[in-house]
Amino acid sequence: MEFRPRLLSAASGEKSRPLASPSRFSAETRRLTPREIEVLTWAARGKSAGEIAEILNISKRTVNAHVVSAVQRLGAVNRTHAVAIAVRDRLIDM
């Protein structure tokens, strides 16, 4: 049996539904740009957006834009989730 996280909506009384699963997103959607991979790799190593900006010589705002894009492409809910998906799917190395 495979573990599938579920989102519960207690306020609406709805039954739980699966969170984003890899099959929901096509390979094209899940493809990351080289810069998104680079940003997520540094994030996986514990760097903040400001630190990543300094390392890559780009603005913090640009780092955050790459993170947001990667989160959307991977169907993640936040930066940490995007990193976890990228590591799981071997899109980034730690």
C-alpha positions in Angstrom: 0.0 0.0 0.0 1.4 3.4 -1.0 1.2 6.3 1.4 -0.8 9.2 -0.2 -1.0 12.5 1.8 -4.6 13.8 2.0 -6.0 17.3 2.6 -8.9 17.4 5.0 -11.4 20.2 4.8 -13.0 20.1 8.3 -14.9 23.3 7.8 -16.8 22.2 4.7 -17.3 18.6 5.9 -15.8 17.2 2.7 -14.0 13.9 2.6 -10.3 14.0 2.3 -8.8 14.2 -1.2 -5.3 13.4 -2.4 -2.7 16.2 -2.6 -0.8 16.7 -5.8 0.5 13.5 -7.1 3.2 13.0 -9.8 0.7 11.5 -12.2 -1.4 14.7 -12.2 1.4 16.6 -14.0 2.8 15.8 -17.4 6.5 15.4 -17.9 6.5 18.7 -19.8 5.0 20.5 -16.8 7.4 18.9 -14.4 10.5 19.9 -16.4 12.5 22.6 -14.6 14.8 25.2 -16.1 18.5 25.0 -15.4 18.1 28.1 -13.1 15.2 26.6 -11.2 17.3 23.5 -10.6 20.2 25.6 -9.4 17.9 27.6 -7.0 16.3 24.4 -5.6 19.7 22.8 -5.2 20.9 25.7 -3.0 17.6 25.7 -1.2 18.0 21.9 -0.5 21.4 22.8 1.0 19.7 25.1 3.5 20.4 28.5 1.9 17.9 31.4 2.2 16.7 33.4 -0.7 19.1 36.2 0.2 22.1 33.8 0.3 21.1 32.1 -3.0 20.8 35.6 -4.5 24.4 36.4 -3.4 25.8 33.1 -4.6 24.1 33.4 -8.1 24.6 37.1 -8.4 20.9 37.8 -8.9 18.3 39.6 -6.9 16.4 38.0 -4.0 13.2 38.8 -6.0 14.5 36.8 -9.0 15.4 33.9 -6.7 11.8 33.9 -5.3 10.4 34.0 -8.8 12.4 30.9 -9.7 11.1 29.2 -6.6 7.5 30.1 -7.3 7.9 28.8 -10.9 9.4 25.5 -9.7 6.7 25.1 -7.1 4.0 25.5 -9.7 5.7 23.2 -12.2 6.2 20.4 -9.6 2.7 20.8 -8.2 4.1 21.6 -4.8 2.5 23.6 -2.0 5.7 25.5 -1.0 9.4 25.7 -1.4 10.2 22.8 1.0 7.7 20.6 -0.8 9.2 21.5 -4.1 12.7 20.6 -2.8 11.4 17.3 -1.5 9.7 16.4 -4.9 12.9 17.4 -6.8 15.1 15.2 -4.6 12.6 12.3 -4.8 12.4 12.6 -8.5 16.2 13.0 -8.8 15.8 16.4 -10.5 18.4 17.9 -8.1 21.4 16.5 -6.2 22.2 17.2 -2.6 
